[in-house]
Amino acid sequence: MVTLKDIARECNVSFSTVSKALKGSPEISIETTEFIQKKAHEMGYHPNIAARSLRTNRTYDIGVIFEDKTGAGFQHQYFATIISGIQKVAFSRGYEMTFVSGDSTKNYDYYSHALARNYDGVAILSCDYTSSGITQLVKSDIPTVSLDYFYDISHAAVMSDYTAGINELLEYVISCGHKKIAMIHGEKTWVTDQRIAAFKDICERHGIKIPTEYFAEGLYHDPVTSSAATEVFLSLPEPPTCIFYPDDYAALGGIRELNSRGLTPGKDISIVGYDGIALTSMMIPPLTTYEQNGETIGRTMAEALISKIENPSQFVPKKEMVTGRLIKGGTVVKL
């Protein structure tokens, strides 16, 4: 069994340096920390969690709440990259991850679950953030961090900058000459409200009037509702020249509807997605979209949560925004 002394000997550093590096202590430089953590991994080091729990009164287990409404699950690349980011930071700091998949429609008691499992903290990725089962957990003494939902200044949250994303996409579409622009948005959430507000604000600044029939509600990560909304848009007396989809996966449903009508995205009509998943980058032409930085989002969430767990008196919760990048692809026609 590999011990801290073995790693110290191999890295030619002190026992305390190894101990601090494996905990991610700011006292140790980033370069030294990465070197020691990499060497520990190569040597097959596994922390003795039971012994550490007795010393620190922690379980070194982080709960991850993920309610899956559409069945895409962890196969959806956006959430997969976020989870990967959380996992890398958590494992490097000696924490395990346990997924919690409750049902907010039945008002699942997440607080009691977290207490029973004795999680050191909980990362909230996808759920009904306003349900009593979630709000009770957030208001408790159990450290939490939420994705894309900000409760108040006493709680940590990490947000993808949706205003910046919609701004970059829409400015690009407008620069290509489009004024008849429709939007399929996801179910009513804080994220949806941010996107719609940004969309309307930018159109107003450009003097573009968007009729109410150019807005349609679908579901995130759901091709079926996006396909149905696309059909409605194309049946309008004045159909849009460009359609915004709530995410790349949902855009696949719209593409299917367009193809059934003999329309080619990027030639006969323009479309844009959101997320920047690998699948749509391999389309011909590649989808015009906005890539969210899921890896950074996940890492930021884990760092905030572990900081709250390990240094509760010094931790200052805040709302952290993470920006992505525009991928122009080839599905927007220049008019």
C-alpha positions as CSV (number, residue, x, y, z in Angstrom):
1,M,0.0,0.0,0.0
2,V,1.5,3.4,-1.1
3,T,1.8,5.9,1.8
4,L,2.5,9.6,1.9
5,K,6.1,8.8,3.0
6,D,6.6,6.8,-0.2
7,I,5.3,9.7,-2.3
8,A,7.5,12.2,-0.4
9,R,10.6,10.0,-1.0
10,E,9.7,9.6,-4.7
11,C,9.2,13.4,-5.2
12,N,12.1,14.4,-3.0
13,V,9.9,16.6,-0.8
14,S,8.8,16.5,2.9
15,F,5.9,14.5,4.2
16,S,4.0,17.7,5.1
17,T,4.5,19.1,1.6
18,V,2.9,15.9,0.2
19,S,0.0,16.1,2.7
20,K,-0.7,19.7,1.8
21,A,-0.4,19.2,-1.9
22,L,-2.9,16.3,-1.9
23,K,-5.3,18.5,0.0
24,G,-4.8,21.3,-2.5
25,S,-3.5,23.7,0.1
26,P,-2.7,27.2,-1.2
27,E,0.6,27.1,0.7
28,I,2.0,24.8,-2.0
29,S,2.6,26.2,-5.5
30,I,0.4,25.0,-8.3
31,E,3.3,23.4,-10.1
32,T,4.4,21.4,-7.1
33,T,0.8,20.4,-6.3
34,E,0.2,19.2,-9.8
35,F,3.5,17.3,-9.8
36,I,2.8,15.6,-6.5
37,Q,-0.8,14.7,-7.4
38,K,0.3,13.3,-10.7
39,K,3.0,11.2,-9.1
40,A,0.6,10.0,-6.4
41,H,-1.8,8.9,-9.1
42,E,1.0,7.1,-11.0
43,M,2.1,5.3,-7.9
44,G,-1.5,4.1,-7.2
45,Y,-2.0,6.1,-4.0
46,H,-5.5,5.9,-2.5
47,P,-6.2,7.9,0.7
48,N,-7.4,6.0,3.7
49,I,-10.8,7.7,3.9
50,A,-11.9,5.9,7.0
51,A,-8.9,7.0,9.0
52,R,-9.1,10.5,7.6
53,S,-12.8,10.7,8.5
54,L,-12.0,9.9,12.1
55,R,-9.5,12.7,12.3
56,T,-11.6,15.4,10.5
57,N,-15.1,14.3,11.2
58,R,-15.8,14.3,7.5
59,T,-17.0,11.6,5.1
60,Y,-15.1,13.0,2.1
61,D,-18.3,12.3,0.0
62,I,-19.9,15.0,-2.1
63,G,-23.5,14.5,-3.3
64,V,-24.4,15.6,-6.8
65,I,-28.1,16.3,-7.5
66,F,-29.1,15.6,-11.1
67,E,-32.8,15.4,-12.0
68,D,-33.2,14.1,-15.6
69,K,-36.4,15.2,-17.3
70,T,-35.7,14.1,-20.8
71,G,-33.8,10.8,-20.4
72,A,-30.6,12.2,-21.9
73,G,-28.8,11.7,-18.6
74,F,-25.1,11.9,-18.3
75,Q,-24.8,11.2,-22.0
76,H,-25.5,14.8,-22.6
77,Q,-22.1,16.4,-23.3
78,Y,-22.7,19.6,-21.5
79,F,-23.5,17.9,-18.2
80,A,-20.9,15.3,-18.8
81,T,-18.2,17.9,-19.1
82,I,-19.4,19.7,-15.9
83,I,-19.4,16.4,-14.0
84,S,-15.9,15.7,-15.3
85,G,-14.7,19.0,-14.0
86,I,-16.2,18.4,-10.6
87,Q,-14.8,14.9,-10.5
88,K,-11.2,16.0,-11.3
89,V,-11.1,18.6,-8.6
90,A,-12.9,16.4,-6.0
91,F,-10.7,13.4,-6.6
92,S,-7.5,15.5,-6.5
93,R,-8.6,16.7,-3.1
94,G,-9.5,13.2,-1.8
95,Y,-13.3,13.4,-2.2
96,E,-15.7,10.8,-3.6
97,M,-18.9,11.7,-5.6
98,T,-22.3,10.2,-5.1
99,F,-25.1,10.9,-7.6
100,V,-28.5,11.7,-6.2
101,S,-31.4,11.4,-8.6
102,G,-34.7,12.4,-6.9
103,D,-38.0,13.5,-8.3
104,S,-39.0,17.1,-7.6
105,T,-42.5,16.5,-8.9
106,K,-42.9,14.3,-5.8
107,N,-41.1,16.9,-3.6
108,Y,-38.2,14.6,-2.8
109,D,-36.7,15.3,0.6
110,Y,-33.1,16.1,-0.4
111,Y,-32.2,17.5,3.0
112,S,-33.1,14.3,4.8
113,H,-31.3,12.3,2.2
114,A,-28.1,14.4,2.5
115,L,-28.3,14.1,6.3
116,A,-28.7,10.3,6.2
117,R,-25.8,9.9,3.8
118,N,-23.7,12.4,5.8
119,Y,-22.5,14.2,2.7
120,D,-19.9,16.9,3.4
121,G,-21.5,19.0,0.8
122,V,-23.8,18.9,-2.2
123,A,-23.5,20.2,-5.8
124,I,-26.9,21.0,-7.4
125,L,-26.7,20.5,-11.2
126,S,-30.2,20.1,-12.5
127,C,-33.6,20.2,-10.6
128,D,-36.5,22.4,-9.8
129,Y,-34.6,24.9,-7.7
130,T,-37.7,26.4,-6.1
131,S,-39.1,23.1,-4.8
132,S,-39.3,22.8,-1.0
133,G,-37.1,19.7,-1.2
134,I,-34.3,21.7,-2.7
135,T,-34.8,25.0,-0.8
136,Q,-34.8,23.2,2.6
137,L,-31.4,21.7,1.7
138,V,-30.0,25.0,0.6
139,K,-31.1,26.8,3.7
140,S,-29.6,24.1,6.0
141,D,-26.1,24.0,7.4
142,I,-25.0,21.5,4.7
143,P,-22.6,23.3,2.2
144,T,-24.1,23.6,-1.3
145,V,-23.2,25.1,-4.6
146,S,-25.8,25.5,-7.4
147,L,-25.4,25.5,-11.2
148,D,-27.2,28.3,-13.1
149,Y,-29.4,29.4,-10.2
150,F,-28.5,32.1,-7.7
151,Y,-30.4,32.1,-4.4
152,D,-28.8,35.0,-2.5
153,I,-25.5,36.4,-1.4
154,S,-25.1,33.8,1.3
155,H,-25.0,30.9,-1.1
156,A,-22.4,30.0,-3.8
157,A,-23.5,29.7,-7.4
158,V,-21.7,29.1,-10.7
159,M,-23.4,30.5,-13.8
160,S,-22.8,30.1,-17.5
161,D,-22.9,33.6,-18.9
162,Y,-26.1,33.2,-21.0
163,T,-26.4,36.9,-21.7
164,A,-23.0,36.9,-23.3
165,G,-23.8,33.7,-25.2
166,I,-27.1,35.0,-26.7
167,N,-25.5,38.3,-27.4
168,E,-22.7,36.8,-29.5
169,L,-25.0,34.4,-31.3
170,L,-27.6,37.1,-32.1
171,E,-25.1,39.7,-33.1
172,Y,-23.6,37.3,-35.6
173,V,-27.0,36.3,-37.0
174,I,-28.0,40.0,-37.4
175,S,-24.7,40.8,-39.0
176,C,-25.6,38.2,-41.6
177,G,-28.6,40.2,-42.5
178,H,-31.4,38.4,-40.6
179,K,-34.3,40.2,-39.2
180,K,-37.0,37.5,-39.1
181,I,-35.5,35.5,-36.2
182,A,-37.5,33.0,-34.2
183,M,-36.6,31.5,-30.8
184,I,-37.5,28.1,-29.3
185,H,-36.7,28.3,-25.6
186,G,-36.7,25.7,-22.9
187,E,-39.1,25.3,-20.0
188,K,-39.5,28.3,-17.7
189,T,-36.4,28.5,-15.5
190,W,-34.0,31.2,-14.5
191,V,-31.8,30.3,-17.5
192,T,-34.7,30.6,-19.9
193,D,-35.7,34.0,-18.5
194,Q,-32.1,35.2,-18.9
195,R,-31.9,34.0,-22.5
196,I,-35.3,35.5,-23.5
197,A,-34.5,38.9,-21.9
198,A,-31.1,39.1,-23.7
199,F,-32.7,38.1,-27.0
200,K,-35.4,40.7,-26.8
201,D,-32.9,43.4,-25.6
202,I,-30.5,42.9,-28.5
203,C,-33.3,42.8,-31.0
204,E,-34.7,46.1,-29.6
205,R,-31.3,47.7,-29.8
206,H,-31.1,46.8,-33.5
207,G,-34.7,48.0,-34.1
208,I,-35.9,44.5,-34.9
209,K,-39.4,43.7,-33.9
210,I,-40.0,40.1,-33.1
211,P,-43.7,39.0,-33.2
212,T,-45.1,36.8,-30.4
213,E,-45.6,33.9,-32.8
214,Y,-41.8,33.8,-33.3
215,F,-41.4,32.5,-29.7
216,A,-42.2,28.9,-28.8
217,E,-41.6,26.9,-25.7
218,G,-39.9,23.5,-25.9
219,L,-37.8,21.4,-23.5
220,Y,-34.1,21.5,-23.0
221,H,-32.3,18.5,-24.5
222,D,-35.5,17.4,-26.2
223,P,-35.6,17.0,-30.0
224,V,-39.3,16.2,-30.1
225,T,-40.7,19.5,-28.8
226,S,-38.2,21.4,-30.9
227,S,-39.3,19.5,-34.0
228,A,-42.9,20.4,-33.3
229,A,-42.1,24.1,-32.8
230,T,-40.1,24.1,-36.0
231,E,-43.1,22.7,-37.9
232,V,-45.3,25.6,-36.4
233,F,-42.7,28.2,-37.5
234,L,-42.5,26.9,-41.0
235,S,-46.3,27.0,-41.3
236,L,-46.5,30.7,-40.5
237,P,-47.6,33.1,-43.3
238,E,-44.1,34.7,-42.9
239,P,-41.8,32.0,-41.6
240,P,-38.5,33.1,-39.9
241,T,-35.2,33.1,-41.9
242,C,-33.4,31.9,-38.7
243,I,-34.4,29.8,-35.8
244,F,-32.7,29.7,-32.4
245,Y,-32.8,26.3,-30.6
246,P,-32.5,25.9,-26.8
247,D,-29.5,23.6,-27.2
248,D,-27.6,21.6,-29.8
249,Y,-29.3,18.3,-28.9
250,A,-32.8,19.9,-29.3
251,A,-31.6,21.4,-32.6
252,L,-31.3,17.9,-34.0
253,G,-35.1,17.6,-33.8
254,G,-35.4,20.9,-35.8
255,I,-33.0,19.6,-38.4
256,R,-35.0,16.4,-38.8
257,E,-38.2,18.5,-39.5
258,L,-36.3,20.7,-41.9
259,N,-34.9,17.7,-43.8
260,S,-38.4,16.2,-44.1
261,R,-39.4,19.4,-46.0
262,G,-36.4,19.3,-48.2
263,L,-34.7,22.2,-46.5
264,T,-31.0,22.3,-45.8
265,P,-29.7,24.3,-42.9
266,G,-27.1,26.8,-44.0
267,K,-28.6,26.9,-47.5
268,D,-32.4,27.2,-47.4
269,I,-32.8,28.4,-43.8
270,S,-30.5,29.4,-40.9
271,I,-30.4,27.8,-37.5
272,V,-28.3,28.1,-34.4
273,G,-27.9,25.9,-31.3
274,Y,-26.4,26.3,-27.8
275,D,-23.8,24.2,-25.9
276,G,-21.2,23.3,-28.5
277,I,-21.4,19.5,-28.2
278,A,-19.1,17.4,-30.3
279,L,-21.9,15.7,-32.2
280,T,-23.1,18.8,-34.0
281,S,-19.6,19.9,-34.8
282,M,-19.4,16.8,-37.1
283,M,-22.5,17.7,-39.0
284,I,-22.3,18.9,-42.6
285,P,-22.3,21.8,-42.4
286,P,-21.3,22.1,-38.7
287,L,-23.9,23.7,-36.4
288,T,-23.5,27.4,-35.6
289,T,-23.7,27.4,-31.8
290,Y,-22.2,28.8,-28.6
291,E,-19.9,26.5,-26.7
292,Q,-20.3,26.5,-22.9
293,N,-17.2,25.9,-20.9
294,G,-18.5,22.9,-19.0
295,E,-15.1,21.8,-17.7
296,T,-14.3,25.2,-16.1
297,I,-17.9,25.4,-14.7
298,G,-17.5,22.0,-13.0
299,R,-14.0,22.8,-11.6
300,T,-15.3,26.2,-10.3
301,M,-18.2,24.5,-8.6
302,A,-16.1,21.9,-6.9
303,E,-13.5,24.4,-5.8
304,A,-16.2,26.6,-4.2
305,L,-17.9,23.7,-2.5
306,I,-14.7,22.2,-1.1
307,S,-13.6,25.6,0.1
308,K,-16.9,26.0,2.0
309,I,-16.5,22.5,3.5
310,E,-12.9,22.9,4.6
311,N,-12.9,26.6,5.5
312,P,-16.4,27.6,6.5
313,S,-15.4,30.6,8.6
314,Q,-13.3,32.1,5.9
315,F,-15.4,31.2,2.9
316,V,-17.1,34.1,1.1
317,P,-19.9,32.8,-1.2
318,K,-20.4,34.5,-4.5
319,K,-22.0,34.2,-7.9
320,E,-19.3,33.3,-10.5
321,M,-19.9,33.7,-14.2
322,V,-18.1,31.5,-16.8
323,T,-18.1,32.6,-20.4
324,G,-17.9,30.4,-23.5
325,R,-17.2,31.0,-27.2
326,L,-19.0,31.5,-30.4
327,I,-18.7,28.7,-33.0
328,K,-19.7,30.0,-36.3
329,G,-20.2,26.7,-38.0
330,G,-22.0,26.8,-41.3
331,T,-25.7,26.9,-40.6
332,V,-26.3,30.6,-40.9
333,V,-26.9,32.0,-44.4
334,K,-25.6,35.4,-45.3
335,L,-28.6,37.3,-46.8
